[in-house]
Amino acid sequence: MSTKAVVAYADLDQYQRTIVVSDIHGDNEGFLKTLQKAEFCPQDALVIVGDLLEKGEHSLELLRTVMHYARTGNVYMTAGNNDTIFSEWYSNEVTDGEIHEYMNARENIILREMARELKMGWQTLDEVQALKAAIPEHYAAELNFLNALPHILETEHFTFVHAGLKPGPLTEQDRDYCLTVKSFGSQTHRFEKPVIVGHWPASNYCESIINANPYFNRETNVISIDGGNSLKRWHQINYLILRRDQIEFGSYDDMPRFRALDSQEASEDPLTLEFPRTKVEIIRKTERESICYVPALGRKMNVANEHLYTYKGKDYCYNMTTYQLPVQAGDVLSCCDVEPQGLLAKHNGIVGYYTGRYEFL
């Protein structure tokens, strides 16, 4: 039997602006720098569309930062699927054994941060069960904050939800669908109000050129703002600035900056793979690279072993592209990675390679 989503209502017209972010994923410094770049002030509202936790290194610190901001009354947040780990554990929706497996398989998770802070272990099932008993005593405020989060935030002009909505009344929405539906920006139903979501990185909608900026589907009135922070190699946090029916966007990343010393043309017919199209079948593995069949392309490719990973028993390669960015000498770009074929770079949210001369700033 499905569980209904919890709906909250807010009057955002009382604020001069509403700043919207999502999927910060344990990046406390990135969160603070994003608010600074957006010039967030007490006269603004802040809406966080879920997934404070996991993947980044400082989930507990970020949670406490948001709790501090929330005391002023102008911060609103919906739960993300990564924010429900405690409610699912203590309601026995996930077992102690599953949490034990999760804690020993993932590096950057809030449960490990709590265990370290309490000087407790997690390697054995007994240690995980001891941690389960200790957390409510030491982290009551954090648990109360997370457990009180609604799944949907309804306002006069916008609806906010972490992953997506089904057509129909908000009071009849399925909780798990709101938290976990994939690729919601591709669904075909048109919503009366703009629905602002995170969860599914905006770049996942790209097939030829990677664009990490928010994905606007004007036909369905859906805006996907997850920039892939702590997940993609470009670590982008997107934010929206809302003034009633006016929408602007900006972004922040912590990538090193470099100045291009040469100009280059955009490449034609780029090959781009974004999750979940990155599934591969490994045919033969050598010391440095593997020959893989890529079903999304219907062809074989050589992939560096360091760019391969396994998720839920299936093999994938990291997001990749052959796109060469259009660059003018003097442009300043973000450096996502240094690779043999050049710098994997980002310019105005677009990801591709720069192969000319450069200087880091």
Phi, psi and omega per residue, in radians:
M1 nan 2.282 -3.096
S2 -1.336 2.699 3.107
T3 -1.796 2.357 -3.133
K4 -1.308 2.550 3.087
A5 -1.274 2.598 3.066
V6 -1.562 2.261 -3.099
V7 -1.929 2.326 3.032
A8 -2.079 2.750 -3.112
Y9 -2.186 2.500 -3.118
A10 -2.506 2.524 3.037
D11 -1.717 1.774 -3.131
L12 -1.619 -0.105 3.140
D13 -1.201 -0.278 3.140
Q14 -1.312 -0.193 -3.115
Y15 -1.798 2.711 -3.136
Q16 -1.262 -0.567 3.089
R17 -2.572 2.800 2.955
T18 -2.114 2.150 3.078
I19 -1.703 2.260 -3.092
V20 -2.100 2.252 3.060
V21 -2.340 2.889 3.072
S22 -2.694 2.837 2.939
D23 0.897 0.943 3.102
I24 -1.313 -0.551 3.003
H25 0.891 1.133 2.964
G26 1.227 0.311 -3.120
D27 -1.880 1.455 -3.079
N28 -1.126 -0.775 -3.139
E29 -1.102 -0.744 3.116
G30 -1.087 -0.657 3.098
F31 -1.082 -0.838 -3.123
L32 -1.145 -0.693 3.124
K33 -1.182 -0.584 3.102
T34 -1.145 -0.799 3.107
L35 -1.068 -0.678 3.122
Q36 -1.124 -0.775 -3.131
K37 -1.150 -0.634 3.122
A38 -1.372 -0.088 -3.135
E39 1.018 0.754 3.106
F40 -1.089 2.337 -3.101
C41 -2.440 2.978 -3.096
P42 -1.058 -0.348 3.120
Q43 -1.445 -0.078 3.127
D44 -1.729 2.798 2.905
A45 -1.783 2.612 3.050
L46 -2.095 2.193 3.077
V47 -2.025 2.188 3.109
I48 -1.946 2.074 -3.006
V49 -1.655 0.858 2.967
G50 1.495 2.905 3.115
D51 1.091 1.058 2.895
L52 -1.220 -0.621 -2.867
L53 -1.677 2.831 2.974
E54 1.282 2.780 3.101
K55 1.332 -0.711 3.053
G56 -1.587 3.015 -2.991
E57 -1.537 -0.173 -2.976
H58 -2.326 0.911 -3.114
S59 -1.113 -0.747 -3.097
L60 -1.157 -0.748 3.110
E61 -1.108 -0.741 3.125
L62 -1.119 -0.754 3.122
L63 -1.005 -0.784 -3.140
R64 -1.183 -0.589 3.073
T65 -1.109 -0.804 -3.141
V66 -1.138 -0.695 3.096
M67 -1.064 -0.668 3.104
H68 -1.114 -0.820 3.120
Y69 -1.109 -0.620 -3.056
A70 -1.180 -0.331 -3.142
R71 -1.133 -0.366 -3.126
T72 -1.361 -0.272 3.065
G73 1.601 -0.087 -3.117
N74 -1.870 0.350 3.120
V75 -2.018 2.255 -3.134
Y76 -2.205 2.491 -3.095
M77 -2.557 2.493 2.958
T78 -1.853 2.661 3.112
A79 -1.241 2.505 2.958
G80 -1.890 2.918 -3.111
N81 -1.070 -0.517 3.121
N82 -1.407 -0.194 -3.139
D83 -1.584 -0.050 -3.053
T84 -1.807 0.231 -3.068
I85 -1.037 -0.668 -3.103
F86 -1.305 -0.785 3.138
S87 -1.089 -0.636 3.121
E88 -1.234 -0.641 -3.129
W89 -1.231 -0.827 -3.059
Y90 -1.365 -0.234 3.020
S91 -1.705 0.095 3.112
N92 1.148 0.391 2.994
E93 -1.250 -0.488 2.947
V94 -2.143 2.580 -3.028
T95 -1.575 2.890 3.055
D96 -1.043 -0.650 3.131
G97 -1.124 -0.695 3.115
E98 -1.180 -0.669 3.085
I99 -1.163 -0.685 3.092
H100 -1.041 -0.787 3.126
E101 -1.132 -0.727 -3.136
Y102 -1.108 -0.784 -3.100
M103 -1.152 -0.524 -3.119
N104 -1.598 -0.097 3.139
A105 -1.821 -0.406 -3.059
R106 -1.983 2.476 -3.114
E107 -1.503 -0.943 -3.007
N108 -1.728 1.516 3.118
I109 -2.388 2.620 -3.058
I110 -1.144 -0.539 3.135
L111 -1.103 -0.664 3.062
R112 -1.162 -0.684 3.119
E113 -1.082 -0.748 3.106
M114 -1.133 -0.740 3.135
A115 -1.068 -0.754 3.116
R116 -1.106 -0.750 -3.122
E117 -1.113 -0.596 3.120
L118 -1.545 -0.020 -3.107
K119 1.002 0.812 3.110
M120 -2.083 2.779 3.134
G121 -1.697 3.062 3.105
W122 -2.561 0.140 -3.062
Q123 -1.220 -0.543 -3.115
T124 -1.948 2.836 3.108
L125 -1.101 -0.690 3.115
D126 -1.056 -0.703 3.136
E127 -1.159 -0.673 3.117
V128 -1.158 -0.698 3.113
Q129 -1.174 -0.607 3.062
A130 -1.162 -0.681 3.088
L131 -1.119 -0.695 3.119
K132 -1.038 -0.672 3.127
A133 -1.250 -0.536 -3.053
A134 -1.454 -0.523 -3.019
I135 -1.051 -0.823 -3.118
P136 -1.053 -0.526 3.138
E137 -1.278 -0.731 -3.028
H138 -1.634 -0.353 -3.054
Y139 -2.244 0.682 -3.117
A140 -1.065 -0.738 -3.113
A141 -1.118 -0.748 -3.140
E142 -1.131 -0.755 3.134
L143 -1.148 -0.716 3.130
N144 -1.094 -0.692 3.123
F145 -1.098 -0.858 -3.108
L146 -1.149 -0.709 -3.097
N147 -1.203 -0.373 -3.118
A148 -1.523 -0.077 -3.082
L149 -1.207 2.337 3.022
P150 -1.341 2.959 3.084
H151 -1.675 -0.427 -3.113
I152 -2.333 2.390 3.015
L153 -2.061 2.060 -3.124
E154 -1.828 2.300 3.088
T155 -2.267 3.113 -3.081
E156 -1.065 -0.659 -2.993
H157 -2.015 -0.269 -3.047
F158 -2.483 2.735 2.974
T159 -2.109 2.348 -3.120
F160 -2.046 2.321 3.090
V161 -2.708 2.603 -2.997
H162 -1.128 -0.913 -3.011
A163 -1.963 -0.711 -3.114
G164 2.935 3.052 -3.117
L165 -2.313 2.676 2.925
K166 -1.604 2.700 3.017
P167 -1.022 2.478 3.120
G168 2.170 3.125 -3.076
P169 -1.060 2.507 3.122
L170 -1.131 -0.559 -3.108
T171 -1.229 -0.169 -3.138
E172 -1.942 0.244 -3.088
Q173 -1.319 2.586 3.106
D174 -1.471 2.206 -3.088
R175 -0.981 -0.870 -3.052
D176 -1.144 -0.613 3.072
Y177 -1.106 -0.783 3.135
C178 -1.049 -0.541 -3.062
L179 -1.573 -0.478 -2.875
T180 -2.307 -0.109 -3.077
V181 -1.025 2.448 -3.100
K182 -1.714 2.638 2.991
S183 0.931 0.730 -3.085
F184 -1.087 -0.505 3.132
G185 -1.129 -0.215 -3.136
S186 -1.699 -0.115 -3.126
Q187 -1.195 2.855 -2.915
T188 -1.836 -0.180 -3.121
H189 -1.279 2.372 3.082
R190 -1.635 2.175 3.112
F191 -1.597 2.541 -3.101
E192 -1.115 -0.822 3.077
K193 -1.735 2.672 3.008
P194 -1.029 2.314 3.075
V195 -1.842 2.088 -3.083
I196 -1.834 2.147 -3.037
V197 -2.281 2.862 2.983
G198 -2.089 -2.289 2.967
H199 1.246 -0.997 -3.068
W200 -1.782 1.896 -3.048
P201 -0.897 2.378 -3.102
A202 -1.005 -0.559 -3.122
S203 -1.184 -0.324 3.107
N204 -1.136 -0.297 3.123
Y205 -1.471 -0.076 -3.077
C206 -1.542 2.398 3.121
E207 -1.970 -0.426 -3.098
S208 -2.077 -0.716 -3.136
I209 -2.269 2.264 -3.102
I210 -1.305 2.153 3.103
N211 -2.207 1.993 -3.075
A212 -1.525 -0.058 -3.124
N213 -1.285 2.868 3.140
P214 -0.927 2.522 -3.126
Y215 -1.780 1.990 -3.134
F216 -1.737 2.049 3.002
N217 -1.825 1.623 -3.026
R218 -1.239 -0.382 3.119
E219 -1.234 -0.544 -3.096
T220 -1.907 -0.111 -3.139
N221 1.184 0.689 3.119
V222 -2.046 2.347 3.097
I223 -2.139 2.044 3.139
S224 -1.781 2.118 -2.980
I225 -1.998 0.015 -3.124
D226 -1.151 2.054 -3.115
G227 -1.573 -0.015 3.111
G228 1.526 0.373 -3.120
N229 -1.088 2.422 -3.126
S230 1.107 0.167 -3.112
L231 -2.242 -0.871 3.120
K232 -1.623 2.848 -3.090
R233 -1.260 -0.193 -3.123
W234 -1.727 -0.047 2.952
H235 0.747 0.937 -3.079
Q236 -1.748 2.349 2.982
I237 -1.883 2.061 3.079
N238 -1.614 2.618 3.009
Y239 -2.450 2.579 3.036
L240 -1.856 2.597 2.985
I241 -2.058 2.001 -3.062
L242 -1.896 2.317 2.973
R243 -2.289 1.674 -3.042
R244 0.919 -1.879 -3.114
D245 -1.780 0.233 3.104
Q246 -1.759 2.312 -3.071
I247 -2.239 2.205 2.996
E248 -2.143 2.832 3.069
F249 -2.437 2.742 3.056
G250 -2.567 -3.122 -3.124
S251 -2.682 2.807 3.072
Y252 -2.385 2.485 2.944
D253 -2.527 2.796 -3.112
D254 -1.811 0.340 -3.098
M255 -1.217 2.568 3.008
P256 -1.080 2.538 -3.138
R257 -1.782 2.539 3.029
F258 -2.411 2.724 3.093
R259 -1.808 2.235 3.083
A260 -1.314 2.292 3.126
L261 -1.708 -0.191 3.120
D262 -2.219 2.736 3.009
S263 -1.607 2.682 3.032
Q264 -2.602 2.656 3.138
E265 -1.518 2.706 3.025
A266 -1.204 2.473 3.094
S267 -1.379 2.696 3.117
E268 -1.731 2.630 3.085
D269 0.888 0.991 3.138
P270 -1.217 2.659 3.043
L271 -1.780 2.137 -3.102
T272 -2.323 2.377 3.055
L273 -2.194 2.124 3.068
E274 -2.138 2.492 3.098
F275 -0.922 2.402 0.130
P276 -1.644 0.210 3.136
R277 -1.282 -0.005 -3.065
T278 -1.545 0.141 3.107
K279 -1.094 2.383 -3.140
V280 -2.289 2.790 2.988
E281 -2.071 1.978 -3.066
I282 -1.333 2.093 -3.125
I283 -1.587 -0.831 3.129
R284 -2.625 2.351 -3.089
K285 -1.963 2.263 3.039
T286 -1.935 -2.987 -3.049
E287 -1.106 -0.680 -3.036
R288 -1.943 -0.485 -3.096
E289 -2.531 2.921 -3.114
S290 -2.221 2.535 2.985
I291 -1.503 2.110 -3.052
C292 -2.202 2.569 2.953
Y293 -1.694 2.251 -3.115
V294 -1.892 1.796 -3.087
P295 -0.988 -0.617 -3.104
A296 -1.115 -0.439 -3.124
L297 -1.845 -0.293 -3.079
G298 1.157 0.604 -3.080
R299 -2.651 2.896 3.083
K300 -1.613 2.610 3.097
M301 -2.541 2.660 2.967
N302 -1.575 2.214 -3.116
V303 -2.206 2.272 3.089
A304 -1.050 2.379 -3.099
N305 -0.988 -0.576 -3.132
E306 -1.223 -0.209 3.107
H307 -1.774 0.208 3.089
L308 -1.892 2.554 3.053
Y309 -2.649 2.856 3.139
T310 -1.977 2.310 3.133
Y311 -2.377 2.086 -3.128
K312 0.900 0.768 3.041
G313 1.398 0.057 3.141
K314 -2.062 2.616 -3.117
D315 -1.640 2.406 3.130
Y316 -2.376 2.771 2.913
C317 -1.862 2.715 3.065
Y318 -1.146 2.760 3.130
N319 -0.899 2.392 -3.084
M320 -2.458 2.742 3.097
T321 -2.677 2.657 3.005
T322 -1.846 0.104 -3.049
Y323 -1.151 2.344 3.038
Q324 -1.815 2.111 -3.060
L325 -1.165 2.507 2.932
P326 -1.322 2.148 -3.033
V327 -2.381 2.439 2.997
Q328 -1.827 2.459 3.083
A329 -0.945 2.291 -3.093
G330 1.765 -0.271 3.089
D331 -1.099 2.523 3.050
V332 -1.830 2.215 -3.084
L333 -2.164 2.842 2.997
S334 -1.594 2.383 3.109
C335 -1.694 2.003 3.129
C336 -1.534 -0.543 -3.096
D337 -2.940 2.694 3.043
V338 -1.909 2.065 -3.068
E339 -2.233 2.863 -3.111
P340 -0.988 -0.590 -3.098
Q341 -1.472 -0.022 3.127
G342 2.409 -2.941 3.106
L343 -1.539 2.164 2.951
L344 -1.323 2.017 -2.935
A345 -2.235 2.935 3.105
K346 -2.349 2.331 3.125
H347 -2.369 2.009 -3.109
N348 0.963 0.652 3.086
G349 1.534 -0.186 -3.136
I350 -1.609 2.322 -3.057
V351 -1.890 2.352 3.092
G352 -3.057 -2.923 -3.055
Y353 -1.809 2.537 2.947
Y354 -2.081 2.256 -3.008
T355 -2.039 0.057 -3.106
G356 -1.562 -2.919 3.102
R357 -1.337 2.691 -3.070
Y358 -2.731 2.886 2.999
E359 -2.417 2.302 3.093
F360 -1.345 2.509 -3.088
L361 -1.659 nan nan
